[in-house]
């Protein structure tokens, strides 16, 4: 298990290969941590750190930590704290991506309400005036939601979900009905706005966001399924079942764990697809600007069209070849 020293608030880098193709960012849910959420009880294996780099070799792996107490989601100030968590996620992730690599694709893996923190971050980043926020939002290409509730418009279902969470963590006496209602309206609003954000990204293959949802197969004691099958997916996107309850569906024992294989194969496919897309995209190099603009006749030189392409500047019939020896032909 993770020690107190290992758990941190903010962004923790778990692995970085020499030339990463993508950033995979993990976001935990209620009462979680950026290490402990991804570790089975009494086990030392943190699968994003200890297993995933061996199978998905081209990814830099990050894990975001924040104060995820029940009251952070269900209280009279829950709206402000959710917005703050989302803002911190955007800022910490953007801060871990230098300008040279701020266009590197991002994959999110989220558990439970961590998925809604991620969703809120993307909704807010889309509207942000900060270039770094927009760059982060535009770079998101894939999201895996593990047990994230998308309950729809029925507020009673959100309140019922809140009751299950407070019962699960023994906070029933701390959260009042008014708190459940207030927090539930906030979570409901996020779950309704996020599909709108997704639809806005469907215009082209280069901007489309891949989504896979995972639902829990087993009940959590007398509470039943914390997130029902119906609530755990977004309409129009794939949904898979993991053989675990809500708390354990994000914790894998070893590389032979069937749940690990299911999630890992999705991530591996996404990284492979993104890598292939990057190979198809033209790369900017010095002397290959591909820019055309028009002008006039200056000093007898016909500059009606200037085109920079493949290392040469074509000025009408006059060609200036850009090379190390600055050879010029007139």
N, C-alpha and C positions, 0 to 999 in steps of 0.2 A: 504493500500500500504506500501511497505517497505520504511523506512526512510533512510536518507543518512548514519546514524550510523549503520544500519543493513547491508547495502551493503558493501561487502569487496572484496578485491583482494585476490586470493589464495583459499585455501580449507576451507569451513565452514561446521562444523558438525551440522546437523539439528536434528538428533535423534540417540540414541544408546540404544538398549535393553540390558538386562543383558548378554545374550549369543547369539550374532548375528551369523547367519548362512552365510550371504552374506553382501557385501558392495554394496549399490546402489549409483552411483555417477552421478549427474546431471551436464550437460555442456550447458550453454546458447549460443545464437547466437549473431548476430549483434545488437549493441546498447542495449544489455541485461545486467542483473546482476544476481548474484547468489540467490537473493530473488525476485526481481521485475519481471523477466522473467516468473516466475511461479505463478504470482498473476494477477487476473483480475483488470482492472483499477477501482479505487475507492473501491476496496474490500481489506479486511485485511487477507483473507485466502491465505496462501502459501501452496498449496496442498502437496508438498513433506514433509513439516514440520507438517501441521495441519490435513491432511486427511490420507495420506498413512500409517503412523505408526499404525493406528487403523485397517487397513485391511491387511497389510503385516507386521506382528508383529515380524518377525525374522530377519529384516534387519537393519543394520546401514545405515543411510542416510546422504550423503555428497553432497555439491554443490560447484562447482568450479567457481570462478569469475576471469575475466581478462579484459583488455582494448579491447573492441570489437567495436571500431569506424569503420566507413566505410573505412577510409584510412588505417586501419590496414590490410584490405583484398585486397584493390585495390589501390596500389601505387607502385612506383619504388622500395620500400624496403619491399614489401609485403611478398616476399619469406623468408626474414630473420625474420620478425615478426611472421609469421605463424609457423616457426620452433621454435621460442622462446616460443610462446603460448603452443605448443605441448610439448616442453621440460618442461615447468613449470607445466603443467598438470601431466606429469609423475612423476616429482620430488615431487610435493605436495601430490599426491595420495600415492606414495611409502612412503613418510615421515609420513603419517597418519596411516601406517600399520606396527606395530612392528614386529620383527623377528618371534615372537611366532605365529603371525596370517598372515604372508605375503602370505600364500597359500590360504587364504580365497577367495572364488569365488567373482568376481566383475561383476556387471551389470551396464552398462552405459545407461543413458537416455539423449538424446541430441536434441537440437532444431536448425533447420536451419544450418548455417555454423559452429555451434558448433559441429555438427557431423563430419565435415571435420577436425576440430582441434583434435577431438578424434581419427579419422582415422590416421592422421599424427603422433600422439603420439604413436599409436600401431605399425605403420610401423617403426618408429625410434627406439622404445624400442626393437623390435625384433632384430635389428642390433647392439644394444648397448653392450658395454663391461661391463657396470655396472650391478652387480647382482640384485640390487633392481629394475632396469628398466625391466630386463628380468623376474623377479618374478612377477612384476605387469602385464606385457604383457601376461604371461602364465596363469595368474589367471582370465583373462577376459573370461567369458563364455556366456554372452548375451548382446545384444545392441538393444535399441529401438531408431530408427531414426524418429524424428518428423519434417517433411518438410525439410529434408536434401537433397540437390541437388546432384545427380549423373548423370550429363548431358551427359557423354560419350565423344567422341573424336571431336565433332563438336565445334570448338572454337567460332563460331558465336553465338551459343546458350549460351555459357558461358558469352560472352560479353553482350548479350541481358539480361541475368539474372542480370548482374552487373548494367545495366542501370535501371532496375526495382528497385533494392535495393537503388541506389542513389536517384531515384525519390521518393521512399517511405519515405526516411528520409531527403529529402530536401537538399542533398549534391551534386546536379548536377553540380553546378559551381565549386566545389572543386576537382572533379575527372575528369581528362582529358581522351580522348580516348586512349592515350598511356598507361595511368594507367589501364584502363579497360582491355586492351589487356594483359599487363604484369601480372596483378592479375589473369586474367582468365586462362592463361597458367599454373600458379601455382596451382590453384584449380582443373583444368583439370587433372594435373599430379597426384594429391592426389586421385581423384576419380577413376583413372585407376589402381593405385597401390594397393588400398585397397582390391578389389576383389581378387587380387593375394595373399595377406596376408590371406584372408579368406580360399582360396583353400588350403593353406599350413597347415591350422588347421583342415582339414576335414579327416585326416588319421585315427583317432580313436574317439570313442564316448566321451572319457575323455577330448579330446582337441577341439572337434567341438564347434564352436561358433553359438549360436542361434541368428538370426536376424529377427526383425519385423520392417517394414517400415510403416509410417503413412503419408497420403497425405491430403492436405487441400481440402475441398469440395467447399468453396465459394471464389469468386474473391475478390481482394483487390482494390475496387474502379475501376478506369479506367485502372489500370495496369493489371487487370485480375489475374490469379493465379500466384503468385510469383514463386512457384516451380510447374511445371506441373506434372500431374499424371505419365507420362512416366519417368520423371526425378527423381521422389521421391522414386524410389525403385531400389533394386539391383536384377539383373536377378537371378532367382532361389530361391528367398526368398519371404515370404508372405508380402502383402501390404494391409493396412486397410485405410478406409476413416474416418476422423474426421469432424464433422459438424461445421466448423469454417473457418475463413480465415487464412492466414499465420501467422499473429501476435498473434492471439487468440487461435490457435490450441494447445498451451502448457499451457493455463490458464483455470482452472476449478473452478466453483463457489462453489460447495458443493459435498457431497458424492452421491447425486442423479443425478449429471450431467452425461449425457450419454457418453460424451467424457472421463470423468474421469473413468467411469466404464470400458470403452474399454481398456484404457491403464493400469489401475490397475489390471484387470483380467489377462493380459499378464504377468505383473510383478509377480503376485501371483502364476501363473502357473510355471514360471521359478524358483521362490524360492522354491516351493514345489518339483519340479523335482531335484533341486540341493541338497535339504535336503535329499531326498531319496537316491541319489547317494552317499552322504557322509555316510549314515547309512550302505550302502553296502560295503564301502571300509574298509579294515582291518586297525585297529588302532595300532600304535606302542606303546608298553608298556614295562616297565622294565622287563628284563628276557625273552623277546619274540623278538629276533633279526632276526630269520630266515636266518641265514648266514651259508654257507657251504664253507669250503676250505680244501685243502689237505696239508699234511706235511710229516714228516718222524718219525722214531722211536727215541725218546729222553729219555735216561736214563732207557730204558726198557719199557717205556710206549708207546703203539701203538697210535700214533696221526696221523695215515694215513688219517683220516677224522674227522673233528671237525664240529659239527652242533649245533647251538644254536637254540632251538625251545621250546616254551611253558614253559620256566623257567628251562630247563634242558640242560646241556652240555653233549653230547654223544661223548665220545672219544673211538671209537672202541667198546670193550666190557666193558670198564670202564665208569661208569656213576657218574658224580658229580651232585647231585641235588641241585639246587640253591634255598634255602629257608631261612627264618629268623634264623633257628637253624644251618645252614651250615652242614646238615647231609651228610655224604659221604659214598658211597658204593664202595668197591673194590673187 
